[in-house]
Amino acid sequence: MVGVLGSVVQTVVLYLGRDVAGLHYLLATVLAVEMTLAHNFVWHEHWTWKTAGQPYWTRRAWKYQLGTGTVALLANLFAMRVLVGGLGLPTLVATPLAIVGSGVINFLIGQFLVFKRVVLPGRDALRNVMK
């Protein structure tokens, strides 16, 4: 669900940047991806992995931006360059194709690197003492 909502955010921001503000399609793609990353991180924190309120959210945010953000930006820019710049597809047709291209990889980065179970040292230390 987060990915679907993020796809809508990315498409709308891309449309506003490219077709309303007149930005170059690659610059509009960068802005759209960044807005989507912020949107998705908040929803992943509160819903997908339910880590909201747990410590180290800023660390997760940086990991998310560096992992998922890097993959999303590079994959989307590459796909948009090929699909729009190379093949001449309209940006709003190319965008969903670019999103799908990086979606699975981004989910795996979130699952195994960003939102993995947060371990609280005090709680685990107490469990080890009780064993």
C-alpha positions in Angstrom: 0.0 0.0 0.0 2.8 2.4 0.8 4.4 1.7 -2.6 1.1 2.4 -4.3 0.6 5.7 -2.5 4.2 6.6 -3.1 3.7 6.0 -6.8 0.9 8.5 -6.8 3.0 11.0 -4.9 5.9 10.5 -7.4 3.6 10.8 -10.4 1.9 14.0 -9.1 5.1 15.7 -8.1 6.7 14.8 -11.5 3.7 16.2 -13.3 3.7 19.4 -11.3 7.5 19.8 -11.7 7.6 19.0 -15.4 4.3 20.1 -16.8 3.3 22.9 -14.5 6.6 24.4 -13.3 8.4 23.6 -16.6 11.4 21.9 -15.1 13.6 19.5 -17.1 12.2 16.0 -16.8 15.3 14.7 -15.0 15.3 17.5 -12.4 11.5 16.9 -11.9 12.3 13.2 -11.4 14.8 14.0 -8.7 12.3 16.2 -6.9 9.5 13.6 -7.3 11.7 10.7 -6.0 12.8 12.8 -3.0 9.3 13.7 -2.1 8.3 10.1 -2.4 11.1 8.9 -0.2 10.0 11.3 2.6 6.4 10.2 2.2 7.3 6.5 2.1 9.7 6.7 5.1 7.0 8.2 7.3 4.4 5.5 6.3 7.0 2.7 6.7 7.8 3.9 10.2 4.1 4.0 11.2 2.6 1.1 9.3 4.8 -1.3 7.3 7.5 -2.0 9.9 5.8 -0.1 12.9 9.0 1.3 14.2 7.6 4.8 15.0 8.4 5.7 18.6 11.3 3.3 18.8 14.8 4.8 19.3 17.2 5.7 16.5 14.6 6.9 13.9 17.2 9.4 12.6 19.6 6.6 12.0 16.8 4.7 10.1 16.0 7.9 8.1 19.7 8.2 7.0 19.9 4.5 6.2 16.7 4.8 4.2 17.9 7.8 2.3 21.4 6.3 1.6 20.1 2.8 0.7 16.6 3.2 -0.8 17.2 6.8 -1.8 20.3 6.0 -3.8 18.8 3.0 -5.5 15.5 4.9 -6.2 17.3 8.0 -7.6 19.8 6.1 -9.8 17.2 3.6 -11.1 14.6 6.3 -11.8 17.0 8.7 -13.5 18.4 5.9 -15.6 15.0 4.6 -16.6 13.7 8.1 -17.3 16.7 8.9 -19.4 16.2 5.7 -21.5 12.4 5.9 -21.7 11.9 9.6 -22.1 15.2 10.8 -23.5 16.0 7.7 -25.6 12.6 6.3 -26.6 10.6 9.5 -26.5 7.9 8.2 -24.1 5.8 10.8 -22.3 7.0 11.3 -18.7 3.7 10.2 -17.2 3.9 6.9 -19.2 7.6 6.3 -18.3 7.2 7.1 -14.6 5.3 3.9 -13.6 7.8 1.8 -15.5 10.7 3.5 -13.6 9.0 3.0 -10.3 8.4 -0.7 -10.8 12.1 -1.1 -11.8 13.4 -0.1 -8.4 10.4 -1.1 -6.2 11.4 -4.6 -5.2 15.1 -3.7 -4.5 13.9 -0.8 -2.4 11.6 -3.0 -0.3 14.4 -5.5 0.3 16.7 -2.7 1.4 14.0 -1.5 3.8 13.3 -5.0 5.1 16.9 -6.0 5.8 18.9 -2.8 6.3 16.7 0.0 7.5 13.7 -1.2 9.5 15.2 -4.5 10.9 14.2 -5.1 14.5 15.6 -2.4 16.8 17.5 -4.0 19.7 17.5 -2.1 23.0 20.7 -2.9 24.8 19.2 -2.6 28.3 16.3 -5.0 27.7 18.5 -7.7 26.0 21.2 -7.4 28.7 18.5 -8.0 31.3 17.3 -11.1 29.4 20.8 -12.5 29.2 21.3 -12.0 33.0 18.0 -13.9 33.7 19.0 -16.9 31.6 
